[in-house]
Amino acid sequence: MILKYLTDHHFKILYYKKGTVIYEPEQKPRYVYFVKSGEVRMVTVNELGKEFIQGIYKPKQYFGEPALLLDRPYLAYTIASKDTELILIDKNSFLKMLEENRDFSMDLIYALSNRLFYKSMMLEELGNEQAEHRLLTLIRYLSKDLQSGEVLDITRQGLADRSGLRVETVIRTIKKLSDTGEIKLLNGKIINC
């Protein structure tokens, strides 16, 4: 519904090739970005160049609104994970959308609450040195909207990027969790139980 509103109102649409940085830390915010097609990851990068994924945004999702609303610089990189089309909404237009569309305002509250919950959960888990606990918490969170028997669509590298663990640790831990029956694997893929 919201993408139709945005395209009907002829907001600016930009195309980003896979790997293109959309914005980076300390940049002044200018837009809220709505994903029309493709995928974008939001990451922080440590001094060794390791990415830690803050979020992944797919079609019909949006990002960049906290910095824009607070008029504070971005804290992370956003990078096109696939060839991506984004609809760009400036602050005044975004505020007008919030005023005119109660459903969208509620969607924003839900989206921000979900992100805050995820970041709070991961902050607590990053303080936990047990890889099994950290990874199991993340897998359960990512599986929350899956039906029983559905495959969790994430790679071992993706789990490493989201948990702050090394990919080798994730591989060993997944095997251990499977061996103890805490997760179920099918052809190497994690299955929601």
Phi, psi and omega in degrees: 000312184291325178295323177296317177302315183293317180288325177296330181266009171056044174289157181300132177241128177239148180254132179237128176288153176309131179093352181285134175280127180273312169210165183226167182304146179077355177287142178285132181288140178234337187216163159259138185251120177257128182278113176275317176207157179096207183201143180230137174248142176254124186224150164254151183235128179279179184295342177268000179088005179282131179275141170238117185284124177270331180185158175233131185241130184241176181310140181078004175253169183215163182206166177094355186289325180300312180297320181294314181294324181271352184054047179241151180296153176299149181254350186220170172273146165240132187226135176292117179279339177219170170302131192222142170249129179239141173260125185259127181239122179286168187300313182298318179293322179295315178297322178296319177299318180296320180291321187272343188230096182299320179299318179292321178300318178293323177298319178297316178299316179297313182298315180294321178295318179297317179295319179296317178300312181301313182293323177295317179298314183290327177298317177296318182291327179295334176282345180271121184279350180280112182301321181300314181295314181299313183290319179297320177298316179295315180299316179297319179296313182292338181268357189302330181260005180271150173280158177301131180092350179284151180275136173282114186275077177207142180276168175298322178296320177299319177295321178296315181296329181272337184258347183080010179264161174283150183299325178297320178294319179298316181299311179297319183291320177301315179299316180297315179296325177291316180299326180272357177082010180283336171225164179241135177246145174223115184053039178083355181261144179282129181251134176288129180263000000 
